[in-house]
Amino acid sequence: MTASQTPLWSPSPEQIANSQLSRFQAQLQARLNVHFDDYAALHRWSVEQRESFWEQLWQFADVRASQPYEAVLREGERFPGSQWFPGSRLNFAENLLRRRDDKTALVALREDGQRRTLTYAELFEQVALLAAAMRQRGVVAGDRVAGFMPNTLETVVAMLAASSLGAIWSSCSPDFGLSGVLDRFSQIRPKLLFAVDGYRYNGKAIDTLERVNAISSQLDSLEAVVVVPFLSGETAELKGIDRAVCYRAVMAEFATDDAVAAMQFAPLPFDHPLYIMYSSGTTGVPKCIVHGAGGTLLQHLKEHRLHCDISDDDVVFYFTTCGWMMWNWLVSALACEATVVLYDGSPMLDNGRPLLEAIDREGISVFGTSAKFLSAIQKTGVCPARDYSLASLRAILSTGSPLSEESYHYVYRDIKADLQLSSISGGTDIISCFVLGNPTLPVYAGEIQCIGLGMAVEIWDDDGTALGAGEGKGELVCTRSFPSCPIGFWNDDHGEKFHKAYFDRFENIWAHGDFAELTRHGGIIIHGRSDAILNPGGVRIGSAEIYRQLEPLDAILDSVVIGQRWQDDVRVVLFVVLREGVRLDDTLQQQIRQQIRQHTTPRHVPAKILQVSDIPRTISGKIAELAVRNCVHGEAVKNTDALANPDALDQFRGRSELDD
């Protein structure tokens, strides 16, 4: 792809000067006497002088620790295996609950219009009460506490209460099927389960107590199930669930001043386990990825404060469920003393209007969403700049899949001309980003703004040679350790599965599995996942390269592209979801092929274009390309419970059009 030469947005001198990134650079100059002419120089220093960078960040972000670190880094050349901030003792929850006044901490919105809030003082009190209840029930550091919960207040309270004790939090959203939940939680054997009686999605009320009962009966490690009456609005009918108690009853039991006054934050090592996250699970049983408290905290503080410029003046929103790492990322904004807006429901209800209305009503300044959401509201003709004020909005963040050039233009044309649009990319694997935004840099269409500070990201070819800007596409790798590198996988005592997942391809080098390139602006373009690369005639093509060309075509609402094994080679096959009333006739097929050929190469042009009514996606909204490829080849799709719409796979099996 040829990068655009004209930025869509550039920060003003005042915006640059007032950014936290500029203040951080001023701290570096004052304390270390180092000066940088541009971001590239700062990033280079942050990688070459890792210890200085992360130590200065610790101080700039005012990390709260009960015991100081003995060193910043030990065994720094081991990757994995480096030790960050050994000797330090801290608590993740304490850092997120540093503020305890009447400022609004959390706003919880539901698609049916319900709105609830907690101030920082109220949040601290509820965490203290629930932590007392957990402690009374024998929860100690290292125990697992699981959540089968929607994105709402009680989920945040439960996570913070667990982490205040040093328990490990792990969650699934309630739209997971029974097998999907058990595939995850049965591996980690939680002592306590927080569950919801039901939720609303796309105008429907969905009862979950039958699944909660089944989960409870099949997890013999559980000692209690705490049911949150989210759907009923009052004490839930527990329907005979073993070991079940109601959330409100638990809170009421410990609702005393003594419980709050006695609140203690367990002082824990920097790498004490905080979260267990899960791989998507579409190719087998999900991997259980263990993330440490200190690395998660420090990395999120860096990304929020330096790359997103989040402060206590901000109201931060990200559309996410509790089964996606963006929930964990969002909640960490409490450490910046910002107001965090939670939303539970369909993002596309009424063409996304509930989320857009929330920007004005809540004064949201940082709005996080998916590339799919932006594409979808564009296709339905929504023009937020016309219908809303958006005066508070200063940044839009996008992730989940690569953001197309068309969507960049849509944002600046139809949403708001003066804002920072940051496409970000990293993942559950590192619970953070390798590449993301920057409030002091311009935004170019189709490009992620920069590589994250402290992240030694390079693009390598198959031989392990680093590719410079404009030199081609390759594997996104990280060549040096970083604090939010996972501790490892659960139940992987010798680290063999962990090593195989990230370090098998290049020794001592993290291979992330993204197919990417560096641009001449210092930005990055992600072309898709490496395991979904198309390879017709031996030419490597990223799926996102084709998706980008389909964005301008109004007839196409969604698509998935795969490589089909064909006559000792691979041919490109494209499936499209069309606007209602549109037919995939010869004229439209020709238009699609011409659009792709004109803007890419003849190798990108699909050999076959077929129509479907739905595209299978994971519960976090990512296109399930590998599952589609398996269906086309007549192979089994493992763990369909990881998909939001597994029935969509039926349209890809046995297609006679693919036999010739």
C-alpha positions as CSV (number, residue, x, y, z in Angstrom):
1,M,0.0,0.0,0.0
2,T,1.2,3.5,-0.8
3,A,1.0,5.7,2.3
4,S,-0.7,9.0,2.1
5,Q,1.6,12.0,2.0
6,T,-0.8,14.5,3.5
7,P,-1.9,14.1,7.1
8,L,-5.6,14.1,7.9
9,W,-4.9,15.8,11.3
10,S,-2.0,17.4,13.1
11,P,-1.9,18.5,16.7
12,S,-1.5,22.2,17.3
13,P,1.6,23.6,19.0
14,E,-0.5,24.2,22.1
15,Q,-1.8,20.6,22.1
16,I,1.7,19.3,21.8
17,A,3.1,21.5,24.5
18,N,0.2,20.6,27.0
19,S,0.4,16.9,26.4
20,Q,1.6,14.5,29.1
21,L,4.1,13.1,26.6
22,S,5.8,16.5,26.3
23,R,5.8,16.9,30.1
24,F,7.4,13.4,30.4
25,Q,10.1,14.6,28.0
26,A,10.7,17.7,30.1
27,Q,11.1,15.4,33.1
28,L,13.7,13.4,31.2
29,Q,15.6,16.5,30.3
30,A,15.5,17.8,33.8
31,R,16.5,14.6,35.5
32,L,18.7,12.9,33.0
33,N,19.8,15.8,30.7
34,V,18.6,14.0,27.6
35,H,16.8,15.8,24.8
36,F,15.0,14.4,21.7
37,D,14.4,16.2,18.4
38,D,11.5,14.0,17.5
39,Y,9.4,11.0,18.6
40,A,11.7,8.5,16.7
41,A,14.6,9.6,18.8
42,L,12.6,9.3,22.0
43,H,11.4,5.9,21.0
44,R,14.9,4.7,20.1
45,W,16.2,5.9,23.5
46,S,13.3,4.2,25.3
47,V,14.3,0.9,23.8
48,E,18.1,1.3,24.1
49,Q,17.9,2.6,27.6
50,R,15.1,0.4,28.8
51,E,15.9,0.7,32.5
52,S,16.0,4.4,32.5
53,F,12.8,4.7,30.5
54,W,10.7,2.4,32.7
55,E,12.1,3.9,35.9
56,Q,11.3,7.4,34.8
57,L,7.8,6.3,33.8
58,W,7.3,4.7,37.2
59,Q,8.1,8.1,38.8
60,F,6.1,10.1,36.3
61,A,3.0,8.0,36.7
62,D,3.4,8.0,40.5
63,V,3.1,4.2,40.9
64,R,2.1,3.5,44.5
65,A,4.3,0.8,46.1
66,S,4.6,-0.3,49.7
67,Q,8.2,-1.4,49.2
68,P,10.7,0.1,46.7
69,Y,12.3,-1.9,43.9
70,E,15.9,-3.2,44.3
71,A,16.6,-2.9,40.6
72,V,14.7,-2.0,37.5
73,L,15.7,-5.0,35.5
74,R,17.5,-8.3,36.1
75,E,18.5,-10.8,33.4
76,G,17.3,-8.3,30.9
77,E,18.7,-10.3,27.9
78,R,16.5,-13.3,28.7
79,F,13.3,-13.1,26.7
80,P,11.2,-14.6,28.2
81,G,12.6,-14.6,31.7
82,S,13.6,-11.0,32.5
83,Q,12.7,-9.8,36.0
84,W,11.2,-6.3,36.2
85,F,11.4,-4.2,39.4
86,P,12.4,-7.1,41.6
87,G,12.0,-6.4,45.3
88,S,9.1,-4.0,44.9
89,R,5.7,-4.6,46.6
90,L,2.6,-3.1,45.3
91,N,-1.1,-3.7,44.8
92,F,-2.9,-3.2,41.5
93,A,-6.3,-2.3,43.1
94,E,-4.6,0.3,45.4
95,N,-3.2,2.1,42.3
96,L,-6.7,2.2,40.7
97,L,-8.3,3.4,43.9
98,R,-5.8,6.2,44.8
99,R,-8.6,8.8,44.5
100,R,-11.4,8.6,47.1
101,D,-13.6,11.7,46.8
102,D,-16.9,12.6,45.2
103,K,-15.6,12.7,41.6
104,T,-17.5,10.2,39.4
105,A,-15.4,7.1,38.9
106,L,-17.8,4.9,36.9
107,V,-20.8,5.4,34.8
108,A,-22.6,2.2,33.8
109,L,-25.0,2.5,30.8
110,R,-27.4,-0.2,29.5
111,E,-28.9,-0.3,26.0
112,D,-32.4,0.0,27.6
113,G,-31.4,3.4,29.0
114,Q,-30.6,2.5,32.6
115,R,-27.8,4.6,34.0
116,R,-25.9,4.1,37.3
117,T,-22.9,5.7,38.8
118,L,-20.3,5.3,41.5
119,T,-18.0,8.1,42.8
120,Y,-14.5,7.2,43.7
121,A,-15.5,7.3,47.4
122,E,-18.4,4.9,46.8
123,L,-16.2,2.7,44.6
124,F,-13.6,2.4,47.4
125,E,-16.4,1.6,49.9
126,Q,-18.0,-1.1,47.8
127,V,-14.6,-2.7,47.0
128,A,-13.8,-2.7,50.8
129,L,-17.1,-4.4,51.6
130,L,-16.7,-7.1,49.0
131,A,-13.1,-7.7,49.8
132,A,-14.2,-8.3,53.4
133,A,-16.8,-10.8,52.2
134,M,-14.2,-12.6,50.1
135,R,-11.7,-12.7,52.9
136,Q,-14.4,-14.1,55.2
137,R,-15.0,-16.9,52.7
138,G,-11.4,-17.8,52.7
139,V,-10.2,-16.1,49.5
140,V,-6.4,-15.6,49.7
141,A,-3.6,-14.5,47.3
142,G,-3.3,-16.8,44.3
143,D,-6.9,-18.0,44.4
144,R,-8.9,-17.6,41.2
145,V,-12.0,-15.5,41.2
146,A,-14.1,-15.8,38.0
147,G,-16.7,-13.5,36.5
148,F,-19.5,-14.6,34.1
149,M,-20.5,-11.0,34.0
150,P,-21.7,-8.1,31.8
151,N,-19.8,-4.8,31.5
152,T,-21.2,-3.0,34.6
153,L,-20.4,-1.6,38.0
154,E,-20.4,-4.9,40.0
155,T,-17.9,-6.5,37.6
156,V,-15.4,-3.7,38.3
157,V,-16.0,-3.9,42.0
158,A,-15.5,-7.7,42.0
159,M,-12.3,-7.5,40.1
160,L,-10.8,-4.8,42.3
161,A,-11.9,-6.6,45.5
162,A,-10.2,-9.8,44.2
163,S,-7.0,-8.0,43.2
164,S,-6.9,-6.1,46.5
165,L,-6.4,-9.5,48.2
166,G,-4.0,-10.8,45.5
167,A,-6.6,-13.2,44.0
168,I,-6.4,-13.7,40.3
169,W,-9.4,-12.4,38.3
170,S,-10.6,-14.0,35.1
171,S,-13.8,-13.3,33.2
172,C,-16.1,-14.3,30.4
173,S,-19.1,-12.3,29.1
174,P,-22.5,-13.8,29.6
175,D,-23.0,-14.3,25.8
176,F,-20.5,-17.2,26.0
177,G,-22.0,-20.6,25.6
178,L,-21.7,-23.2,28.3
179,S,-18.9,-25.1,26.6
180,G,-17.0,-21.8,26.0
181,V,-17.2,-20.9,29.7
182,L,-16.2,-24.4,30.9
183,D,-13.3,-24.6,28.4
184,R,-11.9,-21.6,30.2
185,F,-12.8,-21.8,33.8
186,S,-12.3,-25.5,34.2
187,Q,-8.6,-25.0,33.5
188,I,-8.1,-22.4,36.2
189,R,-10.4,-23.9,38.9
190,P,-11.8,-20.8,40.5
191,K,-12.8,-20.7,44.1
192,L,-15.5,-18.0,43.7
193,L,-17.8,-17.2,40.7
194,F,-19.6,-13.9,40.1
195,A,-22.4,-14.4,37.8
196,V,-25.4,-12.5,36.4
197,D,-29.0,-13.5,36.3
198,G,-29.4,-12.2,32.7
199,Y,-28.7,-9.3,30.4
200,R,-30.2,-7.3,27.5
201,Y,-28.9,-7.4,23.9
202,N,-30.4,-5.9,20.8
203,G,-33.7,-5.3,22.6
204,K,-34.0,-8.8,24.0
205,A,-33.8,-9.9,27.6
206,I,-31.7,-13.0,28.0
207,D,-31.9,-15.1,31.1
208,T,-28.6,-16.8,32.1
209,L,-29.5,-18.6,35.4
210,E,-29.8,-21.9,33.6
211,R,-26.2,-21.6,32.4
212,V,-25.1,-20.3,35.8
213,N,-26.6,-23.4,37.3
214,A,-24.8,-25.7,34.8
215,I,-21.5,-23.9,35.3
216,S,-21.8,-24.2,39.1
217,S,-22.6,-27.9,38.9
218,Q,-19.6,-28.7,36.7
219,L,-16.9,-26.6,38.4
220,D,-16.2,-28.6,41.5
221,S,-13.6,-26.1,42.7
222,L,-16.3,-23.5,43.4
223,E,-17.0,-22.7,47.1
224,A,-19.6,-20.0,46.4
225,V,-21.5,-18.4,43.5
226,V,-22.4,-14.8,43.9
227,V,-25.4,-13.9,41.7
228,V,-25.8,-10.2,40.6
229,P,-29.5,-9.3,39.9
230,F,-28.6,-7.4,36.7
231,L,-31.7,-8.3,34.7
232,S,-34.3,-8.5,37.4
233,G,-33.4,-5.3,39.1
234,E,-34.1,-7.0,42.5
235,T,-33.1,-10.1,44.3
236,A,-32.7,-12.8,41.7
237,E,-34.6,-16.1,41.7
238,L,-31.7,-18.4,42.2
239,K,-33.5,-21.5,41.0
240,G,-31.7,-23.9,43.2
241,I,-28.1,-23.0,42.2
242,D,-25.8,-24.8,44.6
243,R,-23.6,-22.5,46.8
244,A,-25.4,-19.4,45.4
245,V,-25.8,-16.2,47.4
246,C,-27.1,-12.8,46.1
247,Y,-24.6,-10.0,45.6
248,R,-26.7,-7.5,47.5
249,A,-27.1,-9.8,50.5
250,V,-23.4,-10.3,50.6
251,M,-22.7,-6.6,50.5
252,A,-25.3,-5.9,53.1
253,E,-23.8,-8.4,55.4
254,F,-20.5,-6.5,55.5
255,A,-21.9,-3.0,55.2
256,T,-20.3,-1.5,58.3
257,D,-17.9,1.3,58.8
258,D,-15.5,-1.2,60.4
259,A,-15.3,-3.2,57.1
260,V,-14.3,0.0,55.2
261,A,-11.8,1.2,57.8
262,A,-10.2,-2.2,57.9
263,M,-9.6,-2.2,54.1
264,Q,-6.1,-3.5,53.4
265,F,-4.3,-3.9,50.1
266,A,-2.1,-7.0,50.0
267,P,1.5,-5.9,49.3
268,L,2.6,-8.2,46.4
269,P,5.6,-8.7,44.2
270,F,5.7,-6.8,40.9
271,D,5.0,-10.0,38.8
272,H,2.3,-11.4,41.1
273,P,-0.5,-12.8,38.9
274,L,-3.4,-10.4,38.3
275,Y,-5.4,-11.6,35.4
276,I,-5.9,-14.9,33.5
277,M,-6.9,-14.0,29.9
278,Y,-7.7,-16.5,27.1
279,S,-6.8,-16.9,23.5
280,S,-9.7,-16.9,21.1
281,G,-10.1,-20.7,21.2
282,T,-11.2,-21.1,17.6
283,T,-8.4,-23.6,16.8
284,G,-8.6,-25.6,20.0
285,V,-9.1,-25.3,23.8
286,P,-8.2,-21.6,24.7
287,K,-4.8,-20.9,26.1
288,C,-4.8,-19.4,29.6
289,I,-2.5,-16.4,29.5
290,V,-1.3,-15.2,32.9
291,H,-0.6,-11.5,33.3
292,G,1.3,-9.8,36.2
293,A,0.0,-6.9,38.2
294,G,3.0,-4.6,38.0
295,G,3.6,-5.1,34.3
296,T,-0.1,-4.6,33.4
297,L,-0.3,-1.5,35.6
298,L,2.8,0.2,34.3
299,Q,2.1,-0.6,30.6
300,H,-1.5,0.7,30.9
301,L,-0.3,3.9,32.6
302,K,2.2,4.4,29.8
303,E,-0.4,3.9,27.1
304,H,-3.1,5.9,28.8
305,R,-1.1,8.9,29.9
306,L,1.6,9.2,27.2
307,H,-0.1,7.8,24.1
308,C,-3.7,8.7,24.8
309,D,-3.0,11.7,27.1
310,I,-5.7,10.6,29.6
311,S,-5.8,12.6,32.8
312,D,-8.3,13.3,35.6
313,D,-10.1,15.7,33.3
314,D,-11.1,12.9,30.9
315,V,-14.2,10.8,30.5
316,V,-13.1,7.6,28.8
317,F,-15.2,5.0,27.0
318,Y,-14.4,1.8,25.1
319,F,-17.0,-0.5,23.8
320,T,-16.1,-3.9,25.1
321,T,-17.4,-7.0,26.8
322,C,-15.8,-8.7,29.8
323,G,-14.4,-11.4,27.5
324,W,-12.1,-9.1,25.7
325,M,-8.8,-7.5,27.0
326,M,-10.1,-4.0,26.2
327,W,-12.3,-4.3,29.3
328,N,-9.2,-4.7,31.4
329,W,-7.5,-1.9,29.5
330,L,-10.5,0.4,30.0
331,V,-10.8,-0.1,33.7
332,S,-7.1,0.8,34.2
333,A,-8.0,4.4,33.3
334,L,-9.1,4.6,37.0
335,A,-5.4,4.9,37.8
336,C,-5.4,8.2,35.8
337,E,-8.3,9.3,38.0
338,A,-10.5,9.7,34.9
339,T,-14.2,8.9,34.7
340,V,-14.8,5.5,33.1
341,V,-18.0,4.9,31.1
342,L,-19.1,1.3,30.8
343,Y,-21.8,0.1,28.4
344,D,-23.6,-3.2,28.2
345,G,-25.7,-4.1,25.1
346,S,-25.5,-4.1,21.4
347,P,-23.2,-1.4,19.9
348,M,-25.3,-1.3,16.7
349,L,-28.7,-0.8,18.3
350,D,-30.4,1.9,16.3
351,N,-27.4,2.2,14.1
352,G,-25.1,2.9,17.0
353,R,-27.0,6.0,18.2
354,P,-27.0,5.0,22.0
355,L,-23.2,5.2,21.9
356,L,-23.0,8.4,19.9
357,E,-25.6,10.0,22.2
358,A,-23.6,9.0,25.2
359,I,-20.6,11.1,23.9
360,D,-22.7,14.3,24.4
361,R,-24.6,13.2,27.4
362,E,-21.6,12.0,29.4
363,G,-19.1,14.4,28.0
364,I,-16.9,11.6,26.7
365,S,-13.5,12.9,25.6
366,V,-11.9,9.6,24.6
367,F,-14.2,7.2,22.6
368,G,-13.0,3.7,22.0
369,T,-14.6,1.4,19.4
370,S,-13.9,-1.1,16.7
371,A,-13.0,-0.7,13.1
372,K,-16.2,-2.7,12.4
373,F,-18.4,-0.2,14.2
374,L,-17.0,2.7,12.3
375,S,-17.4,0.9,9.0
376,A,-21.0,-0.2,9.9
377,I,-22.3,3.3,10.9
378,Q,-20.7,4.7,7.7
379,K,-22.5,2.1,5.6
380,T,-25.8,3.0,7.2
381,G,-25.4,6.7,6.4
382,V,-24.9,7.9,10.0
383,C,-23.4,11.4,10.1
384,P,-22.5,12.2,13.7
385,A,-21.1,15.7,12.9
386,R,-24.6,16.6,11.7
387,D,-26.6,15.0,14.5
388,Y,-24.6,15.6,17.6
389,S,-22.4,18.3,19.2
390,L,-19.4,16.1,20.0
391,A,-17.8,19.1,21.7
392,S,-16.2,17.0,24.4
393,L,-14.7,14.5,22.0
394,R,-10.9,14.8,21.4
395,A,-9.8,11.3,20.5
396,I,-11.3,8.2,18.9
397,L,-9.5,4.9,19.4
398,S,-10.1,1.9,17.2
399,T,-9.0,-1.8,17.4
400,G,-10.2,-5.3,16.8
401,S,-9.1,-5.3,13.1
402,P,-7.1,-2.9,10.9
403,L,-8.9,0.4,10.2
404,S,-9.3,1.1,6.5
405,E,-8.3,4.3,4.8
406,E,-12.0,4.8,4.0
407,S,-12.9,4.8,7.7
408,Y,-10.1,7.3,8.4
409,H,-11.7,9.7,5.9
410,Y,-15.2,9.0,7.2
411,V,-14.1,10.0,10.8
412,Y,-12.6,13.3,9.7
413,R,-15.3,14.1,7.2
414,D,-18.5,12.9,9.0
415,I,-17.6,12.7,12.7
416,K,-15.2,15.5,13.7
417,A,-12.3,17.2,11.9
418,D,-10.3,18.1,15.0
419,L,-9.5,15.0,16.9
420,Q,-6.8,12.4,17.2
421,L,-7.8,9.1,15.5
422,S,-5.7,6.3,16.9
423,S,-5.8,2.8,15.5
424,I,-4.2,0.6,18.1
425,S,-2.9,-3.0,17.9
426,G,-1.5,-5.5,20.3
427,G,-3.7,-8.0,22.0
428,T,-4.7,-10.3,24.8
429,D,-1.2,-11.8,24.5
430,I,0.4,-8.7,26.0
431,I,-2.8,-7.1,27.5
432,S,-1.7,-3.9,25.8
433,C,-0.4,-2.5,22.5
434,F,2.7,-2.8,20.4
435,V,1.7,0.0,18.1
436,L,-0.8,2.8,18.9
437,G,-1.5,6.5,18.9
438,N,0.5,9.6,19.8
439,P,-1.0,13.0,20.7
440,T,2.0,14.9,19.4
441,L,2.1,13.3,15.9
442,P,0.0,13.7,12.8
443,V,-2.5,11.1,11.6
444,Y,-2.2,9.6,8.1
445,A,-5.0,7.7,6.4
446,G,-4.6,3.9,6.9
447,E,-1.6,4.2,9.3
448,I,-1.2,3.5,13.0
449,Q,0.7,6.5,14.3
450,C,3.7,4.9,16.0
451,I,5.4,2.1,17.9
452,G,4.8,2.2,21.6
453,L,7.5,3.6,23.9
454,G,9.7,0.9,25.4
455,M,8.6,-1.6,22.8
456,A,11.4,-2.9,20.6
457,V,9.1,-3.6,17.6
458,E,10.6,-4.5,14.2
459,I,9.2,-6.0,11.0
460,W,11.2,-9.1,9.9
461,D,11.2,-11.1,6.7
462,D,11.2,-14.9,6.7
463,D,15.0,-15.0,7.2
464,G,14.9,-12.8,10.3
465,T,16.2,-9.7,8.6
466,A,14.7,-6.4,9.8
467,L,12.8,-4.4,7.1
468,G,13.1,-0.7,7.1
469,A,10.4,1.9,6.2
470,G,9.0,1.2,2.7
471,E,11.1,-2.0,2.4
472,G,8.2,-4.5,2.4
473,K,5.9,-6.5,4.6
474,G,6.8,-9.1,7.2
475,E,6.3,-10.5,10.7
476,L,5.8,-8.0,13.5
477,V,8.3,-9.0,16.2
478,C,9.5,-7.6,19.5
479,T,13.3,-8.0,20.1
480,R,13.6,-7.1,23.7
481,S,11.6,-7.9,26.9
482,F,9.0,-5.5,28.3
483,P,7.2,-5.4,31.7
484,S,3.8,-6.6,30.4
485,C,5.1,-9.8,28.8
486,P,2.9,-12.6,30.2
487,I,4.2,-14.5,33.2
488,G,3.3,-17.6,31.1
489,F,0.4,-20.0,30.5
490,W,-1.6,-21.5,33.3
491,N,-0.8,-25.2,33.8
492,D,2.3,-24.9,31.7
493,D,4.9,-25.6,34.4
494,H,7.9,-25.9,32.1
495,G,6.8,-23.1,29.8
496,E,6.8,-25.3,26.7
497,K,3.4,-24.1,25.4
498,F,4.3,-20.5,26.1
499,H,7.6,-20.8,24.3
500,K,6.0,-22.5,21.3
501,A,3.3,-19.8,21.0
502,Y,5.7,-16.8,20.7
503,F,9.3,-17.8,20.7
504,D,9.6,-20.8,18.4
505,R,10.0,-19.0,15.2
506,F,12.9,-16.7,16.2
507,E,15.0,-17.6,19.3
508,N,14.7,-15.0,22.1
509,I,12.4,-12.9,19.9
510,W,8.6,-12.4,20.4
511,A,6.9,-13.2,17.1
512,H,3.4,-11.7,17.4
513,G,1.6,-13.2,14.4
514,D,0.8,-10.0,12.7
515,F,1.7,-9.3,9.0
516,A,2.8,-5.7,8.9
517,E,5.0,-3.0,7.4
518,L,6.7,0.3,8.5
519,T,5.8,3.5,6.7
520,R,8.0,6.4,5.8
521,H,6.2,8.5,8.4
522,G,7.3,6.2,11.2
523,G,3.8,4.6,11.2
524,I,2.7,1.0,10.8
525,I,0.2,-0.7,8.6
526,I,-1.2,-4.1,9.8
527,H,-2.1,-6.3,6.9
528,G,-3.7,-9.1,8.9
529,R,-2.8,-12.1,10.9
530,S,0.2,-14.1,9.7
531,D,-1.7,-17.4,10.1
532,A,-4.4,-16.1,7.8
533,I,-2.0,-14.9,5.1
534,L,-3.1,-15.6,1.5
535,N,-0.3,-17.1,-0.6
536,P,-1.4,-17.3,-4.3
537,G,1.6,-18.2,-6.5
538,G,3.9,-17.8,-3.5
539,V,3.0,-14.1,-3.0
540,R,2.1,-13.3,0.6
541,I,-1.0,-11.2,0.8
542,G,-2.6,-9.9,4.0
543,S,-6.4,-10.2,4.3
544,A,-6.7,-6.6,5.4
545,E,-5.2,-5.5,2.1
546,I,-8.4,-6.8,0.4
547,Y,-10.8,-5.7,3.1
548,R,-9.6,-2.1,2.7
549,Q,-10.5,-2.0,-1.0
550,L,-14.0,-3.2,-0.2
551,E,-14.8,-0.4,2.2
552,P,-15.7,2.2,-0.5
553,L,-18.2,-0.1,-2.1
554,D,-21.6,0.7,-0.6
555,A,-23.1,-2.6,-1.8
556,I,-20.9,-4.6,0.5
557,L,-21.7,-4.6,4.3
558,D,-19.2,-7.2,5.4
559,S,-16.7,-9.7,4.0
560,V,-14.2,-12.5,4.7
561,V,-11.4,-13.6,2.4
562,I,-9.5,-16.9,2.6
563,G,-6.9,-18.9,0.6
564,Q,-8.4,-22.1,-0.8
565,R,-6.0,-24.9,-1.7
566,W,-6.4,-25.4,-5.4
567,Q,-4.4,-27.4,-8.0
568,D,-1.1,-27.4,-6.0
569,D,-1.4,-23.7,-5.3
570,V,-3.7,-21.3,-3.4
571,R,-6.5,-19.2,-4.9
572,V,-8.1,-16.2,-3.3
573,V,-11.8,-16.7,-2.4
574,L,-14.0,-13.8,-1.2
575,F,-17.3,-14.0,0.6
576,V,-19.5,-10.9,0.8
577,V,-22.5,-9.8,2.8
578,L,-24.5,-7.4,0.6
579,R,-26.9,-4.6,1.3
580,E,-30.6,-5.7,1.3
581,G,-32.0,-6.0,-2.2
582,V,-28.5,-6.1,-3.8
583,R,-27.6,-9.1,-6.0
584,L,-24.1,-10.5,-6.6
585,D,-24.5,-10.3,-10.4
586,D,-21.7,-10.1,-13.0
587,T,-21.7,-6.3,-12.9
588,L,-21.0,-6.2,-9.2
589,Q,-18.4,-9.0,-9.4
590,Q,-16.6,-7.0,-12.1
591,Q,-16.8,-3.9,-10.0
592,I,-15.3,-5.7,-7.0
593,R,-12.5,-7.2,-9.0
594,Q,-11.7,-3.9,-10.7
595,Q,-11.5,-2.1,-7.4
596,I,-9.1,-4.6,-6.0
597,R,-6.9,-4.8,-9.1
598,Q,-6.7,-1.1,-9.5
599,H,-5.6,-0.4,-5.9
600,T,-3.5,-3.5,-5.2
601,T,-2.1,-6.1,-7.7
602,P,-3.6,-8.8,-10.0
603,R,-2.6,-11.4,-7.4
604,H,-5.1,-9.9,-4.9
605,V,-8.1,-10.3,-7.2
606,P,-10.4,-13.1,-6.0
607,A,-10.7,-16.2,-8.2
608,K,-14.2,-16.7,-6.7
609,I,-16.6,-14.2,-5.1
610,L,-19.6,-15.8,-3.3
611,Q,-22.5,-14.3,-1.4
612,V,-23.4,-15.1,2.2
613,S,-25.8,-13.6,4.7
614,D,-23.4,-13.4,7.7
615,I,-19.7,-13.6,8.5
616,P,-18.6,-15.6,11.5
617,R,-16.9,-13.6,14.2
618,T,-15.4,-14.3,17.6
619,I,-17.2,-13.0,20.7
620,S,-14.8,-10.0,20.7
621,G,-15.8,-9.2,17.1
622,K,-12.9,-10.4,15.1
623,I,-13.4,-12.2,11.8
624,A,-12.9,-15.9,12.1
625,E,-10.9,-16.4,9.0
626,L,-9.3,-19.7,10.0
627,A,-12.8,-21.2,10.9
628,V,-14.1,-20.2,7.4
629,R,-11.0,-21.7,5.8
630,N,-11.5,-25.0,7.6
631,C,-15.1,-25.1,6.5
632,V,-14.2,-24.5,2.9
633,H,-11.7,-27.4,3.1
634,G,-14.1,-29.7,4.8
635,E,-12.2,-29.7,8.0
636,A,-13.6,-29.5,11.6
637,V,-13.9,-26.2,13.4
638,K,-12.8,-26.7,16.9
639,N,-14.6,-24.9,19.8
640,T,-17.4,-23.1,18.0
641,D,-18.4,-21.7,21.4
642,A,-15.7,-19.1,20.9
643,L,-17.8,-17.7,18.0
644,A,-20.6,-15.1,18.5
645,N,-22.5,-16.6,15.6
646,P,-21.4,-20.2,14.9
647,D,-24.5,-20.9,12.7
648,A,-22.9,-18.6,10.1
649,L,-20.3,-21.3,9.4
650,D,-23.0,-23.5,7.7
651,Q,-22.9,-21.1,4.7
652,F,-19.3,-21.9,3.9
653,R,-19.5,-25.7,4.0
654,G,-19.9,-27.7,0.8
655,R,-20.2,-24.8,-1.6
656,S,-20.4,-26.3,-5.1
657,E,-19.1,-23.1,-6.6
658,L,-15.7,-23.9,-5.1
659,D,-15.4,-27.3,-6.8
660,D,-14.2,-25.8,-10.1
